[in-house]
Amino acid sequence: FDLFNRTNIRLGYKKGFSRFHTGLAVSYSAIQQGGGYGSAGALGIDLGIAAQIIETLWMGVRATNVNQPVYGNSDEYLPRDLAIGLAYLPSGRMLLSIDAVKDVRFPISLRAGAELELIKGFEARAGITTQPETYSGGFGFTSDRWEINIGVQQHIPLGLSPAVDLGISF
């Protein structure tokens, strides 16, 4: 809305080696604030690694904004966190995940989610978090070269936040 808007653009790269995968993402985050407050942007770097423990179980670790970016000339840092989690694939059409996330400014948060492929390339998703308490759901369509995801999150007490993303694979 007119008083606050945040936009993120992300470019990532992933490389797999046998049962291990590493990733690097660079993101540009911009905020626009009404009421004469202006706008600012910041460039962040994220790192991650994942390992296949057994055929149906993965473990991953991710660090967000490791370069400690700030919006413009302010003292407003972008969120920095560390996450560790597990993903379980009980079937070829279902994914269950759980992780723990620690933001440097907030208590640890536990998150859980599920993804179910309804028909080839079309997934339904749902998830919950603690600290802050949220509930989310959405759908995604994936092809060989691109994907689109649409979701909504209910934050207690802040309300609903919609999201859309488009991914292109090279």
C-alpha positions as CSV (number, residue, x, y, z in Angstrom):
1,F,0.0,0.0,0.0
2,D,1.0,3.7,-0.2
3,L,2.7,3.8,3.2
4,F,5.1,0.8,2.8
5,N,6.2,-1.5,0.0
6,R,9.1,-4.0,-0.1
7,T,10.4,-5.6,-3.2
8,N,13.1,-8.4,-3.4
9,I,15.0,-9.5,-6.5
10,R,17.1,-12.6,-6.2
11,L,19.7,-14.4,-8.4
12,G,21.0,-17.7,-7.3
13,Y,23.3,-20.5,-8.3
14,K,23.3,-24.1,-7.2
15,K,25.9,-26.9,-7.8
16,G,25.5,-30.5,-7.0
17,F,28.3,-33.0,-6.2
18,S,27.0,-36.5,-5.7
19,R,24.9,-36.4,-2.5
20,F,25.8,-32.8,-1.7
21,H,24.5,-29.5,-3.0
22,T,25.8,-26.0,-2.4
23,G,24.1,-22.7,-3.2
24,L,24.8,-19.0,-3.4
25,A,22.2,-16.2,-3.9
26,V,22.6,-12.5,-4.3
27,S,19.5,-10.4,-3.5
28,Y,18.5,-6.8,-3.9
29,S,15.9,-5.6,-1.3
30,A,14.2,-2.3,-1.8
31,I,11.7,-0.5,0.5
32,Q,9.5,2.5,-0.4
33,Q,7.9,4.4,2.5
34,G,5.2,7.0,2.2
35,G,4.8,10.1,4.3
36,G,8.1,11.7,3.2
37,Y,10.3,8.8,4.5
38,G,11.7,7.9,1.0
39,S,13.2,4.7,-0.2
40,A,16.4,2.7,0.1
41,G,17.9,-0.6,-1.1
42,A,20.5,-3.1,0.0
43,L,22.4,-6.0,-1.6
44,G,22.5,-9.3,0.4
45,I,24.4,-12.6,0.1
46,D,23.0,-16.0,1.2
47,L,24.8,-19.3,1.4
48,G,23.5,-22.8,1.8
49,I,24.5,-26.5,1.7
50,A,22.4,-29.7,1.6
51,A,23.2,-33.3,1.9
52,Q,21.2,-36.5,1.1
53,I,21.4,-38.6,4.2
54,I,19.4,-41.6,2.7
55,E,17.2,-41.9,-0.4
56,T,14.2,-40.1,1.2
57,L,15.9,-37.8,3.8
58,W,17.8,-34.6,3.2
59,M,19.5,-32.2,5.7
60,G,20.3,-28.6,4.9
61,V,21.8,-25.4,6.5
62,R,21.4,-21.9,5.2
63,A,22.8,-18.5,6.3
64,T,21.0,-15.3,5.1
65,N,22.6,-11.9,4.5
66,V,26.0,-13.0,5.6
67,N,27.5,-9.7,4.5
68,Q,25.3,-7.7,7.0
69,P,23.7,-5.4,4.5
70,V,22.1,-2.1,5.5
71,Y,19.4,-0.1,3.7
72,G,21.0,3.0,2.2
73,N,22.7,5.3,4.7
74,S,20.6,4.1,7.6
75,D,21.3,1.9,10.5
76,E,18.5,-0.5,9.4
77,Y,20.1,-3.9,8.8
78,L,18.4,-6.6,6.6
79,P,17.4,-9.7,8.6
80,R,20.3,-12.1,9.2
81,D,19.5,-15.7,10.2
82,L,20.8,-19.2,10.3
83,A,18.5,-22.2,9.6
84,I,19.0,-26.0,9.9
85,G,16.4,-28.4,8.7
86,L,15.3,-31.8,7.4
87,A,13.2,-32.8,4.4
88,Y,11.5,-36.1,4.2
89,L,10.0,-37.6,1.0
90,P,7.6,-40.3,2.0
91,S,6.5,-40.7,-1.7
92,G,7.3,-39.3,-5.1
93,R,4.5,-36.9,-4.7
94,M,4.9,-35.6,-1.1
95,L,7.5,-33.6,0.8
96,L,7.5,-33.0,4.5
97,S,9.9,-30.5,6.1
98,I,10.9,-29.1,9.4
99,D,13.5,-26.6,10.4
100,A,14.7,-24.3,13.2
101,V,15.6,-20.7,12.3
102,K,17.5,-18.3,14.5
103,D,17.4,-14.6,13.5
104,V,20.1,-12.6,15.3
105,R,17.5,-10.2,16.7
106,F,14.7,-12.7,17.7
107,P,14.0,-16.0,19.5
108,I,14.4,-19.3,17.7
109,S,11.5,-20.2,15.4
110,L,10.4,-23.7,14.5
111,R,8.8,-24.2,11.1
112,A,7.0,-27.1,9.4
113,G,5.5,-27.6,6.0
114,A,4.1,-30.0,3.5
115,E,4.0,-30.1,-0.3
116,L,1.8,-32.4,-2.3
117,E,1.9,-32.8,-6.1
118,L,-1.8,-32.9,-7.1
119,I,-1.0,-33.5,-10.8
120,K,2.3,-33.5,-12.7
121,G,3.9,-30.2,-12.2
122,F,1.2,-28.7,-9.9
123,E,1.8,-28.6,-6.2
124,A,-0.2,-27.5,-3.1
125,R,1.7,-26.3,0.0
126,A,0.9,-25.5,3.6
127,G,3.0,-24.5,6.6
128,I,3.2,-23.1,10.1
129,T,5.8,-21.3,12.2
130,T,6.3,-20.3,15.8
131,Q,7.9,-17.0,17.0
132,P,6.1,-15.3,15.2
133,E,3.0,-17.4,14.8
134,T,2.1,-17.8,11.2
135,Y,0.1,-20.0,8.9
136,S,0.6,-20.2,5.2
137,G,-0.7,-21.9,2.0
138,G,-0.2,-21.7,-1.7
139,F,0.1,-23.4,-5.0
140,G,2.9,-23.7,-7.6
141,F,3.4,-24.8,-11.2
142,T,6.8,-26.2,-12.3
143,S,8.0,-27.1,-15.8
144,D,11.5,-28.0,-17.0
145,R,12.6,-24.4,-17.4
146,W,10.4,-22.2,-15.2
147,E,8.2,-22.2,-12.2
148,I,5.6,-19.9,-10.7
149,N,4.4,-19.9,-7.1
150,I,1.5,-18.1,-5.4
151,G,1.0,-18.0,-1.7
152,V,-0.5,-16.2,1.3
153,Q,0.7,-16.0,4.9
154,Q,-1.5,-15.2,7.9
155,H,0.7,-13.5,10.6
156,I,-0.7,-13.2,14.1
157,P,-1.4,-10.3,14.7
158,L,-0.2,-8.4,11.5
159,G,-2.6,-10.0,9.1
160,L,-2.4,-11.4,5.6
161,S,0.6,-11.1,3.2
162,P,0.4,-12.3,-0.4
163,A,3.4,-13.5,-2.4
164,V,4.2,-14.4,-6.0
165,D,7.5,-15.6,-7.4
166,L,8.7,-16.6,-10.8
167,G,11.8,-18.8,-11.3
168,I,13.7,-19.5,-14.5
169,S,16.3,-22.3,-14.8
170,F,19.3,-22.1,-17.1
